[in-house]
Amino acid sequence: MANIYPYKLESQSAKLLAEALGVKRIKHEGKALKADHFINWGASQINRELRGIIINKPEAVAIASDKLLSFRAFKEAGVCIPEFTESREETSKWLAEGVVVVARTKLRAHSGEGIVILDPDKMKEGEQIPNAKLYTKYVPKAEEYRIHVSNRIGAFFIQRKARDKDVPDEKVNWKVRNHGNGFIYANQEVDVFNSAEAYRQCEKAIEVLGLDFGAVDIVYNRKHNKHYVLEVNTAPGLTGSTLAAYTNMLRGL
């Protein structure tokens, strides 16, 4: 039997997953609990005693949810990621060379929160580089995927970020592809460029972080024929086929 420890009780994905699995969601406060497994849904800290195997240990989630810590781990392990720096001086050099830079003012955020695109061709004269926690070189992408990975079975569900045709052209941001910028997740007949290498990078990212499962955001650059890992989400949104995929994966524990 498994129970779900959500990063917050109001998490809709945790609620749907608990209903699909026929298990309970656990409150953050209370007496010690015992079970065969506890599914940690995105919590970087567990505040009560859980006696059993914890799927996705909180210390691993803590690293995954911090963009800088995860990038440091990826770099050390040789996961293919965009070049990054913590230095405003180095960022200034990149911009002078004509490089587009992604500045992150928040390390623990989602849905594009805290992202500032610095385009040297569009920055106003005298405009200052924001005081960010992390700066990365922007990687032009032919496609962006979310590949869901289990450390037991590898990639088990694939999604592609696709243009939402209902969003007007002027409101679409092709550099930051999320729901707010005019993109949705497509999962029908997704053809991943050089899929074996994409899956290898995603599985390596999960292994490096010490996770049991995660949703890996990865982009494909056609010029260099490379896949670049951007981040790993440990509490992804679940609906329809995504919910079914996670339900089947976790039932196999």
C-alpha positions, 0 to 999 in steps of 0.5 A: 500500500502507498500513500501520497505526501504532496508538496501542498495538500491543494495540489490538483495533480496529487489529488487526481493521482490519489483518486486514480491509485485509490490511496490517501494524501497525507497531511504535513502534520500528525503522528508517525505513519507506517506503510510499504511506500510513500509517494513524495509528490514534489516536497523538498522537505517532509515534516512528519515521520514516515515509516516505509520506503519514500519514493522520491526522497526529499533531498533529491527533490530539493536539488531538482527544484533548485535550478542552480543546484540541479545545473551544478549536478548535471554539469559535474555528471556530464549531462548536456545542458546550456552553458551557465554562469552565476556572474553578471560580468561573464553575462555582460561578455556573452551579450557583447558577443551577441548571445541571447541570455536567459536570466533567472531571478528565482531558482525555485519557480515554475511556469516561466516565473522569474525568467528574463530574456536578455536579447542584445539586439533588443536591449535598450542602450544603458539597460542594466543586467538584472541581478539574477541567481543564474544566467544561461545561454539561450539554446535555439530549439527546433522542438521542446519535449517533456519526457517522463522518466522512471529509474526502473523502466526509463522513459514511460510517457512523452509530450511535445510542447505545441503551439496553441492555435487559439492564442493570437500570434502576438501573444506567443513567446517561442523562447519560453514555451509554457501555457501562459505564452501560447503552448500546450502539451501534445502527446499524440504521435510525438516523434522525438528527434534522435530519440535514443540520445534524448532518452539517455540524457533524460534518464541520466538526469534522473539518475544524477539527481537521485530521483525515482521519477520525474518529468524532464524538460528537454530541447532539441537544437538542430544545428548541433544535433543535440538535446539539452536538459533544462529542468526536472519537475517532480510534481508535473501536472496530470490530466487524461493520458498523463494521469493514466501513465503515472498511475500505471507506472506507480502501480508497478512499485 
